[in-house]
Amino acid sequence: MAPNSSATSRATRDAEHELRRTSIGLRLREAKLQWHGVRLRQPDWGDSSRSIALGGELARERLAFHFILNAYWEPLAFDLPTPGASRWRRWIDTARESPDDIVPWDEAPEVLGDSYHASDHSVVVLFASSDPS
């Protein structure tokens, strides 16, 4: 009896997704990470601090990322590192209305400028890909 091609492709897709998810977690451990505050390379580790940013590079994926966490009660402007020859793209911004809070990876809008204004009580994820495809 020949295997059902639909079931086989679904099982393959699910297995690939799980492998990719595991790989991302492992690769984040291998990433070059840099902690920031609202200013680059100046994280505020104080007890009263309410914001932090984390940037990193995944060399194999040719991908840079920048996480912004703003738990402060006012919006804050976070300086952005230069992402090489690429531009930052906004993948997640929890302060935006749905469906713009999380957008499909390939539809993420470019971020203009050298800072990002994170709304109060928000999480932002930016990425920049140096992959030409």
C-alpha positions as CSV (number, residue, x, y, z in Angstrom):
1,M,0.0,0.0,0.0
2,A,1.5,3.4,-1.0
3,P,1.7,6.0,1.7
4,N,-0.8,8.9,1.4
5,S,1.3,11.7,-0.1
6,S,-0.8,14.4,1.7
7,A,-0.2,12.8,5.1
8,T,3.5,12.2,4.2
9,S,4.1,15.8,3.2
10,R,2.2,17.0,6.3
11,A,4.4,14.8,8.5
12,T,7.5,16.0,6.8
13,R,6.5,19.7,7.1
14,D,5.8,19.2,10.8
15,A,9.1,17.5,11.4
16,E,11.0,20.2,9.5
17,H,9.1,22.9,11.6
18,E,10.1,21.1,14.9
19,L,13.7,20.8,13.7
20,R,13.8,24.5,12.7
21,R,12.3,25.5,16.1
22,T,14.9,23.5,18.0
23,S,17.7,24.8,15.7
24,I,16.7,28.4,16.4
25,G,16.9,27.8,20.1
26,L,20.3,26.2,19.8
27,R,21.6,28.9,17.4
28,L,20.5,31.7,19.7
29,R,22.9,30.2,22.3
30,E,25.7,30.5,19.6
31,A,24.8,34.0,18.6
32,K,27.0,37.0,19.3
33,L,24.9,38.9,21.8
34,Q,25.2,42.5,23.0
35,W,23.1,44.1,25.7
36,H,21.8,47.7,25.3
37,G,19.6,50.2,27.0
38,V,18.0,53.1,25.2
39,R,21.6,53.9,24.2
40,L,23.8,51.3,22.5
41,R,26.0,49.2,24.7
42,Q,24.7,51.0,27.8
43,P,22.3,48.6,29.5
44,D,20.8,49.8,32.8
45,W,20.9,46.9,35.2
46,G,19.7,49.1,38.1
47,D,16.7,48.0,40.3
48,S,14.6,50.9,39.0
49,S,15.3,50.2,35.3
50,R,12.3,49.4,33.2
51,S,13.8,48.9,29.8
52,I,16.4,46.8,28.1
53,A,17.4,45.8,24.5
54,L,19.3,42.8,23.2
55,G,21.0,42.6,19.8
56,G,22.7,39.7,18.2
57,E,23.8,38.1,15.0
58,L,23.2,34.6,13.7
59,A,26.2,34.2,11.4
60,R,25.0,31.0,9.6
61,E,21.6,32.5,8.9
62,R,23.2,35.9,7.9
63,L,20.6,37.5,10.2
64,A,20.8,40.3,12.8
65,F,18.1,40.8,15.4
66,H,17.3,43.4,18.0
67,F,14.8,42.8,20.8
68,I,13.4,45.8,22.7
69,L,11.6,45.5,26.0
70,N,10.0,48.6,27.4
71,A,8.2,48.1,30.7
72,Y,8.4,51.9,31.4
73,W,5.1,53.8,31.6
74,E,6.2,56.2,28.9
75,P,7.4,55.6,25.3
76,L,11.2,55.5,24.9
77,A,13.4,56.0,21.8
78,F,16.0,53.2,21.6
79,D,19.1,53.7,19.5
80,L,19.6,51.0,16.9
81,P,22.9,49.5,15.8
82,T,23.8,49.7,12.1
83,P,22.8,46.4,10.5
84,G,25.5,46.3,7.9
85,A,24.4,46.7,4.3
86,S,20.8,45.8,5.1
87,R,18.0,47.7,6.9
88,W,16.1,46.8,10.1
89,R,12.6,45.4,9.6
90,R,9.9,45.4,12.2
91,W,8.5,41.9,12.8
92,I,6.8,42.4,16.1
93,D,5.6,45.5,18.0
94,T,3.0,44.6,20.7
95,A,1.9,48.2,20.9
96,R,0.5,48.1,17.4
97,E,-3.1,47.1,16.6
98,S,-3.7,43.7,15.2
99,P,-2.9,42.5,12.5
100,D,0.1,44.9,12.5
101,D,1.4,43.8,15.9
102,I,3.0,40.7,14.4
103,V,3.4,40.6,10.6
104,P,4.5,37.8,8.3
105,W,8.3,37.7,8.1
106,D,8.4,38.5,4.4
107,E,6.0,41.5,4.8
108,A,7.9,43.2,7.7
109,P,8.1,46.9,7.0
110,E,11.5,48.7,7.0
111,V,12.4,50.8,10.0
112,L,13.6,54.2,9.0
113,G,16.1,56.1,11.0
114,D,18.7,55.2,13.6
115,S,16.3,54.8,16.5
116,Y,13.0,53.0,17.3
117,H,10.3,54.6,19.4
118,A,8.9,51.8,21.6
119,S,5.6,52.5,23.2
120,D,5.1,52.1,26.9
121,H,4.7,48.5,28.1
122,S,5.7,47.0,24.7
123,V,8.0,44.4,23.2
124,V,9.6,44.9,19.8
125,V,11.5,42.5,17.6
126,L,13.5,43.8,14.6
127,F,15.6,41.8,12.2
128,A,17.9,42.5,9.3
129,S,18.9,39.9,6.8
130,S,22.1,40.1,4.7
131,D,20.9,37.2,2.6
132,P,20.3,38.4,-1.0
133,S,17.3,36.1,-1.6
